[in-house]
């Protein structure tokens, strides 16, 4: 899978206004979200890493060439308080020379209990690093573009230290904003299954750039430094 994305930061004072603007653009109301993300470091290479050496659609079968940080993400706002399943996410370093948007290969899949065993301590595949919560969050879908707005919360030190997959969900009142100013993180993302299909890529990027132009003057969408997205483990 390949993703193209743009980012922004929304001051707390403008959060409500931006939600109203997006409701008008998308002709829909925002969906509240609350996500928990666990960050793991690979202890040894697996066949779940991404690589630019082969077509994107075949990357699940390609070994990563360097140890990386991977994520497990789940939704905590399911119906009747039910927690969603864990979704595995691996992200490649964005491609260089892309000034208009972030372009990177990704792997994403829902994991069952047997697959989660690789992430449990003592199995030798992954080392737990940290976790965070994204809340209060909202999601919009505009044609094929997924828009997310949220604040990132750090969890108390030692949370999940014994076995994060089985640990209680951190209490929101015990968590702290990573950005004390209360600024919201904004992401607009569009995906294609086959990054080698030039027609699909052209359609996807044209749609993303059209959205950028549509909200110009209200939301400053931009491309961060690509190495800020580097998920490779240093010194390996």
Backbone torsions as a table, in degrees:
resi	resn	phi	psi	omega
1	UNK	NA	148.2	178.6
2	UNK	-128.7	140.4	-178.0
3	UNK	-121.4	145.3	173.6
4	UNK	-125.4	133.1	-171.9
5	UNK	-148.6	158.7	174.6
6	UNK	-134.2	155.4	-172.4
7	UNK	-135.3	161.6	174.6
8	UNK	-158.5	172.0	172.8
9	UNK	-124.3	132.5	-177.0
10	UNK	-112.8	116.4	176.6
11	UNK	-59.1	148.1	-177.5
12	UNK	-55.8	-35.1	-177.5
13	UNK	-67.6	-20.8	-177.8
14	UNK	-103.9	1.0	-174.5
15	UNK	-57.5	-51.3	-179.2
16	UNK	-61.7	-40.2	179.2
17	UNK	-62.8	-44.1	-179.5
18	UNK	-63.9	-39.0	177.1
19	UNK	-61.6	-40.0	178.6
20	UNK	-66.1	-40.8	178.1
21	UNK	-61.8	-45.7	-178.8
22	UNK	-68.1	-34.2	176.3
23	UNK	-62.0	-37.9	177.2
24	UNK	-70.5	-41.7	-178.7
25	UNK	-66.1	-41.8	-175.7
26	UNK	-91.9	-8.9	-176.2
27	UNK	55.1	41.9	179.4
28	UNK	-154.8	161.8	175.8
29	UNK	-92.2	150.1	-178.5
30	UNK	-67.8	147.3	174.1
31	UNK	-95.7	120.1	178.8
32	UNK	-62.9	142.0	179.6
33	UNK	-134.5	151.5	172.3
34	UNK	-147.0	113.4	-174.9
35	UNK	-120.2	145.2	173.7
36	UNK	-113.8	130.7	-179.2
37	UNK	-123.9	124.3	173.6
38	UNK	-101.0	136.2	-179.7
39	UNK	-109.7	128.4	-179.1
40	UNK	-124.2	147.8	172.3
41	UNK	-104.2	131.7	175.4
42	UNK	-62.3	136.3	173.9
43	UNK	-95.5	-23.2	173.6
44	UNK	-153.9	158.8	-174.8
45	UNK	-71.5	141.2	176.9
46	UNK	-122.9	-175.7	178.2
47	UNK	-99.7	26.1	-179.7
48	UNK	-110.0	1.4	179.0
49	UNK	-77.1	164.7	177.4
50	UNK	-100.0	160.8	-179.7
51	UNK	-152.9	144.8	179.0
52	UNK	-90.0	3.6	-174.6
53	UNK	-84.2	-9.7	-178.2
54	UNK	-136.7	165.4	176.8
55	UNK	-55.5	142.7	-175.7
56	UNK	-56.2	-38.4	-175.7
57	UNK	-64.6	-13.9	-177.8
58	UNK	-108.6	9.7	-169.6
59	UNK	-72.4	-18.5	178.9
60	UNK	-62.9	-19.0	-177.4
61	UNK	-102.3	11.1	-174.9
62	UNK	-110.9	126.1	179.0
63	UNK	-66.4	143.0	173.7
64	UNK	-71.2	150.2	-177.9
65	UNK	-93.5	-8.0	-177.9
66	UNK	-152.3	145.3	178.6
67	UNK	-60.1	139.9	-176.0
68	UNK	-135.9	168.4	171.3
69	UNK	-93.0	132.3	177.9
70	UNK	-121.0	164.2	-175.9
71	UNK	-123.9	149.6	164.0
72	UNK	-117.0	125.0	-175.0
73	UNK	-124.2	139.0	174.1
74	UNK	-142.6	152.2	178.7
75	UNK	-86.6	132.3	-179.9
76	UNK	-107.0	6.9	-178.5
77	UNK	-114.8	41.5	177.1
78	UNK	-70.6	173.0	178.4
79	UNK	-63.2	139.8	178.4
80	UNK	56.1	30.9	175.9
81	UNK	75.7	10.1	-179.4
82	UNK	-73.3	139.4	177.4
83	UNK	-83.5	141.5	178.0
84	UNK	-76.6	169.2	178.3
85	UNK	-71.6	160.2	176.3
86	UNK	-76.0	132.6	175.9
87	UNK	-111.0	125.6	176.6
88	UNK	-79.3	137.7	178.1
89	UNK	-139.4	122.8	173.4
90	UNK	-119.1	136.7	-175.4
91	UNK	-126.7	131.5	177.0
92	UNK	-82.0	164.5	173.3
93	UNK	-66.9	133.7	179.2
94	UNK	-55.8	148.7	179.1
95	UNK	-67.3	141.6	178.4
96	UNK	-75.5	164.3	175.3
97	UNK	68.4	31.6	179.7
98	UNK	-120.6	83.4	-173.6
99	UNK	-76.1	-16.5	-173.4
100	UNK	-92.7	-23.7	-178.4
101	UNK	-164.0	162.2	174.1
102	UNK	-82.1	130.3	-178.9
103	UNK	-127.2	118.3	-179.3
104	UNK	-152.9	150.7	174.4
105	UNK	-80.2	143.6	179.1
106	UNK	-139.2	160.2	171.1
107	UNK	-127.4	131.5	-178.4
108	UNK	-144.0	130.9	179.5
109	UNK	-158.6	147.2	176.3
110	UNK	-78.3	133.2	-176.2
111	UNK	-104.7	141.8	171.9
112	UNK	-90.6	177.6	-177.2
113	UNK	-59.9	-39.5	-179.1
114	UNK	-64.0	-39.9	-180.0
115	UNK	-71.3	-29.3	179.5
116	UNK	-69.1	-18.2	-178.3
117	UNK	-58.9	-30.4	179.2
118	UNK	-62.6	-22.9	-176.5
119	UNK	-94.5	-5.6	179.7
120	UNK	-79.2	146.5	-176.1
121	UNK	-64.1	140.2	179.1
122	UNK	95.6	-7.7	-179.2
123	UNK	-87.2	-12.4	174.1
124	UNK	82.5	2.6	-179.5
125	UNK	-96.0	-41.7	-175.7
126	UNK	-135.9	151.8	173.7
127	UNK	-117.6	124.6	178.7
128	UNK	-67.8	133.3	-178.4
129	UNK	-109.1	-54.4	-175.6
130	UNK	-169.9	-178.7	175.7
131	UNK	-153.2	164.7	176.3
132	UNK	-152.2	163.9	176.4
133	UNK	-114.5	143.4	175.4
134	UNK	-111.3	103.2	-175.6
135	UNK	-166.7	157.2	-13.2
136	UNK	-71.3	132.1	-173.8
137	UNK	-118.6	161.0	175.6
138	UNK	-139.6	148.1	179.3
139	UNK	-128.4	137.1	171.3
140	UNK	-120.9	152.7	170.5
141	UNK	-122.5	120.8	-179.3
142	UNK	-119.8	101.1	-172.6
143	UNK	57.3	-109.9	179.9
144	UNK	-104.8	6.9	-176.8
145	UNK	-97.8	130.6	174.8
146	UNK	-99.2	125.0	-177.6
147	UNK	-114.3	128.4	179.3
148	UNK	-127.7	135.9	176.4
149	UNK	-130.8	125.0	-178.2
150	UNK	-160.4	165.5	169.2
151	UNK	-103.1	147.2	-179.9
152	UNK	-102.7	126.7	-179.1
153	UNK	-111.0	131.6	171.2
154	UNK	-83.4	150.5	-178.2
155	UNK	-99.7	160.0	179.5
156	UNK	-57.5	146.7	179.7
157	UNK	-58.2	135.1	179.7
158	UNK	91.1	-4.3	179.1
159	UNK	-61.5	127.4	177.8
160	UNK	73.9	14.3	-174.7
161	UNK	-64.3	-32.0	-178.1
162	UNK	-80.2	-56.6	175.7
163	UNK	-155.0	95.4	-172.6
164	UNK	-60.2	-28.7	-179.2
165	UNK	-68.0	-25.4	-177.9
166	UNK	-106.8	-4.7	-175.4
167	UNK	-72.3	151.2	175.5
168	UNK	-60.4	153.1	176.8
169	UNK	-66.3	132.8	179.8
170	UNK	-57.9	141.0	176.9
171	UNK	-74.6	128.8	-174.8
172	UNK	-57.6	-37.6	-178.0
173	UNK	-66.4	-18.2	178.9
174	UNK	-91.1	-6.9	-177.4
175	UNK	-94.8	159.5	-178.2
176	UNK	-125.4	145.3	175.4
177	UNK	-64.3	132.6	175.5
178	UNK	-66.0	-36.5	175.1
179	UNK	-105.1	103.2	-175.7
180	UNK	-59.1	-19.8	-179.6
181	UNK	-71.9	-13.4	179.9
182	UNK	84.9	12.0	179.8
183	UNK	-62.8	144.2	179.3
184	UNK	-97.2	144.9	177.1
185	UNK	-91.5	129.8	-176.3
186	UNK	-120.3	130.6	177.3
187	UNK	-135.9	132.2	170.8
188	UNK	-117.1	121.5	-170.9
189	UNK	-132.7	139.7	174.3
190	UNK	-132.8	143.2	-173.4
191	UNK	-122.0	151.4	168.4
192	UNK	-132.8	143.8	-178.9
193	UNK	-71.3	-36.0	-176.6
194	UNK	-118.2	100.7	-180.0
195	UNK	-70.3	-9.9	177.1
196	UNK	-89.9	-4.4	178.8
197	UNK	-88.2	102.2	-173.3
198	UNK	-62.3	-32.9	-179.8
199	UNK	-67.5	-44.6	179.1
200	UNK	-65.4	-40.8	179.2
201	UNK	-63.1	-43.3	179.8
202	UNK	-62.2	-43.2	179.2
203	UNK	-64.3	-43.9	-177.4
204	UNK	-65.4	-47.2	-177.9
205	UNK	-68.7	-33.8	176.8
206	UNK	-64.7	-39.2	178.9
207	UNK	-66.2	-39.9	179.4
208	UNK	-65.8	-43.1	-179.4
209	UNK	-69.5	-31.5	176.0
210	UNK	-66.1	-38.6	176.8
211	UNK	-65.0	-41.5	178.3
212	UNK	-58.3	-45.0	-179.8
213	UNK	-66.3	-36.2	-178.3
214	UNK	-63.5	-36.1	-177.0
215	UNK	-100.6	6.6	-179.5
216	UNK	-56.9	134.7	-177.5
217	UNK	94.7	-21.1	177.8
218	UNK	-109.5	-37.6	179.8
219	UNK	-132.8	123.1	-177.8
220	UNK	-88.9	90.4	179.8
221	UNK	-84.0	134.2	-175.4
222	UNK	-146.9	175.5	-178.9
223	UNK	-111.3	112.2	177.7
224	UNK	-69.0	168.3	174.5
225	UNK	-57.4	128.6	-172.4
226	UNK	-61.2	-34.4	-178.1
227	UNK	-73.5	-8.9	171.8
228	UNK	-67.8	-16.7	179.4
229	UNK	-102.0	11.0	-177.1
230	UNK	-70.1	116.9	-178.8
231	UNK	-102.6	7.9	-179.7
232	UNK	-75.8	142.1	178.1
233	UNK	-76.1	126.4	-178.6
234	UNK	-73.2	147.0	174.5
235	UNK	77.0	19.6	178.1
236	UNK	-121.1	NA	NA
